[in-house]
């Protein structure tokens, strides 16, 4: 039987809810606020993935552009596999599952209406499959980038290969960043689901279970690096790509780990000065460059010395002309 996390289209458990009074929430150990925060954070992060969607659209257009000329290239085949994985990610619709789960959590007259544990387990399983799919996207993008970089180093069709390499690299970066976020959603939601109640029959079979730590289950070396947990709803998942322009200055602040600033006024002044100097020099060179007349004899003397076994191409042409003239004279004599 196929595992639940590896199924693209998984049957949803029944939409069942249970209620609990606000006075007995602490006694039951249900942390509703943390569950709301995790769901809101996941929804916000998934809604801010427009950059990945744009790069996926650019990748599909590049494949259409390259499929005739590079149909047997390994880099293009890896790009096709990457495009299929991105289509599966789009069809997975994980954002809808988080929104449906968040819409169930309500409070009426001091009574909290909460989803069943089966519904939380379903979202956890989909998050688990989402993380595994992101791992595949990250590995495939890295594999495709290897062949595209080799083509760039080779120098054959390097212009289109450079565009494809940049697109694949951005998809690789987005997938790694999304995967780190996904592990945070899963770990927090798994802790919250322990105190939720089962409503009806259990949904997960006995031979399958949910991992308590998604990072350990994925077993990726680069995921072991500690990631800061200070993310709030004021930040987007891809803030490292976006820039916020200030109103009072002509500077741009990038929200990365190492913040830096770029002063566009200084750069524009430096570029203007260098452009003026270079343009003046180029104008002087164009004016002074009037050319030089070279005689044919001096041109032949300037040619490199030819080895005794080889011949000068100019002399070879002359011999060929002389041979043709001799043949013509011999034919005339024969006719006479």
Helices and strands as residue ranges (DSSP letters): G 4-6, E 17-21, G 22-24, H 25-28, H 32-47, H 50-66, H 74-92, H 94-104, E 106-108, E 111-115, H 117-154, H 158-193, H 214-218, G 221-224, E 243-245, E 251-254, E 261-263, H 264-288, H 296-302, H 313-335
